[in-house]
Amino acid sequence: MGDLSIERIGGIGGFGLPGSRLTSRGSLPFESLSPADQATVEALFRSGGRSASSLAPHEFRYRITRTTASGPQTIEAAESQVPAALRNSVKDELQ
């Protein structure tokens, strides 16, 4: 499938939102994920990401993008739904 691009946004500090000087980004090959994590990521894309009820106040969200034959697909998911391998790939950068 190729690489996944991951951005951490939101939270108390509003990371990654317009006006924020801190960005949190990462990427990793889909194939490097365990079979269980691959299945979780596939399920997130099938469901379209987070639901309003799955997002706790001030919880981080993760914007995950993958490239498919029909072009890029992006979803947002609550931190609690995102596999640790994706969360751990994200590094903070001061702009």
Order of alpha helices (4+ residues) and beta strands (2+ residues): beta-beta-alpha-beta-beta-alpha-beta
